[in-house]
Amino acid sequence: MSIRILLYELHEDLLCELRDALITARLVPAIEESAAPETVEWSQFDLVFCPASRGMLEQVLEAAAGQLPRLRVIAVSRLPEEQEWVEAIELGAIDYFAPPFEQSQVRWLIQTHFPSGKLIAA
């Protein structure tokens, strides 16, 4: 199984860093920066990285509800705070990720949440 990844509405600096880390780990993400959550075809993806901010995370989880729990959502933030991390998990994110995004961390996330998944070449 190839893992289909979406980077959704991440701030430009986070987007670039995470995209580069995923590509280095031989994962090729799709990038969506302008679509409203309800217009994204969530069924096309297995994993979504989206902002950890409460409003955005709630919108993504609500719009993707028909694909959960198959579709996994990871909250991403530049400034990891314990309260934000806890809140993201309580809202339904499966994990929380903050920079620096290192290849070993990316691989750990993928292997943890997709143990039978196949990394796809960049």
C-alpha positions as CSV (number, residue, x, y, z in Angstrom):
1,M,0.0,0.0,0.0
2,S,1.4,3.4,-0.9
3,I,0.6,6.1,1.6
4,R,-1.1,9.1,0.1
5,I,-0.2,12.3,2.1
6,L,-1.8,15.7,2.0
7,L,-0.3,18.9,3.4
8,Y,-3.3,21.1,4.1
9,E,-3.2,24.8,4.7
10,L,0.1,24.9,6.5
11,H,1.9,28.2,6.9
12,E,4.5,28.6,4.1
13,D,7.6,28.0,6.3
14,L,6.1,24.9,7.9
15,L,4.9,23.7,4.5
16,C,8.4,23.9,2.9
17,E,10.1,22.3,5.8
18,L,7.7,19.4,6.1
19,R,7.5,18.9,2.4
20,D,11.3,18.7,2.2
21,A,11.4,16.2,5.1
22,L,8.8,14.0,3.5
23,I,10.6,14.0,0.1
24,T,13.9,13.3,1.8
25,A,12.2,10.3,3.5
26,R,11.0,9.2,0.0
27,L,7.4,10.2,0.5
28,V,5.6,12.5,-2.0
29,P,2.9,14.7,-0.5
30,A,0.1,16.5,-2.3
31,I,-0.2,20.1,-1.3
32,E,-3.4,22.0,-0.8
33,E,-3.3,25.6,0.2
34,S,-6.5,27.3,-0.9
35,A,-9.4,24.8,-1.0
36,A,-12.1,25.0,1.7
37,P,-12.1,21.8,3.8
38,E,-15.5,20.7,2.5
39,T,-14.2,20.8,-1.1
40,V,-11.2,18.5,-0.6
41,E,-11.6,14.9,-1.7
42,W,-10.5,13.3,1.6
43,S,-11.0,9.8,0.2
44,Q,-7.9,10.3,-2.0
45,F,-5.6,10.5,1.0
46,D,-4.4,8.3,3.9
47,L,-2.7,10.9,6.0
48,V,-3.2,14.7,6.4
49,F,-0.9,17.1,8.1
50,C,-2.8,20.3,9.0
51,P,-2.4,23.2,11.4
52,A,-2.9,22.5,15.0
53,S,-4.9,25.6,15.6
54,R,-8.2,24.6,17.1
55,G,-10.4,26.2,14.4
56,M,-8.5,24.7,11.4
57,L,-8.2,21.3,13.0
58,E,-11.9,21.1,13.8
59,Q,-12.8,22.1,10.3
60,V,-10.6,19.4,8.8
61,L,-11.8,16.7,11.1
62,E,-15.4,17.7,10.5
63,A,-15.0,17.8,6.7
64,A,-13.1,14.5,6.7
65,A,-15.4,12.8,9.2
66,G,-16.7,10.3,6.6
67,Q,-13.2,9.0,6.0
68,L,-12.2,8.7,9.7
69,P,-10.6,6.6,11.2
70,R,-9.1,5.3,7.9
71,L,-7.8,8.8,7.2
72,R,-5.4,9.9,9.8
73,V,-4.8,13.6,10.7
74,I,-1.6,14.9,12.3
75,A,-1.7,18.4,13.8
76,V,1.4,20.5,13.0
77,S,2.6,23.6,14.8
78,R,5.7,25.8,14.8
79,L,5.6,26.4,18.6
80,P,4.6,23.2,20.3
81,E,2.8,23.8,23.6
82,E,1.7,21.0,25.8
83,Q,-1.9,22.4,26.0
84,E,-2.2,22.7,22.2
85,W,-0.8,19.1,21.8
86,V,-3.3,17.7,24.3
87,E,-6.2,19.7,22.7
88,A,-5.3,18.4,19.2
89,I,-5.3,14.8,20.4
90,E,-8.6,15.3,22.3
91,L,-10.2,16.8,19.1
92,G,-9.2,13.7,17.1
93,A,-5.8,14.2,15.7
94,I,-3.8,11.0,15.8
95,D,-0.5,12.8,16.5
96,Y,1.2,16.1,16.8
97,F,4.3,17.2,14.9
98,A,6.6,20.2,15.3
99,P,9.8,21.3,13.6
100,P,12.6,20.6,13.1
101,F,11.2,17.9,10.9
102,E,13.8,15.2,10.7
103,Q,13.8,12.2,8.5
104,S,14.0,9.8,11.4
105,Q,10.9,11.4,13.0
106,V,9.0,11.3,9.7
107,R,9.8,7.7,9.2
108,W,8.8,7.0,12.8
109,L,5.4,8.7,12.3
110,I,4.7,6.8,9.1
111,Q,5.8,3.4,10.5
112,T,3.8,4.0,13.7
113,H,0.6,4.9,12.0
114,F,1.0,2.8,8.9
115,P,3.0,-0.3,9.9
116,S,2.2,-2.1,6.7
117,G,2.5,0.9,4.5
118,K,5.1,1.2,1.7
119,L,7.2,4.3,1.3
120,I,6.9,5.7,-2.2
121,A,9.9,7.0,-4.0
122,A,10.3,10.7,-4.7
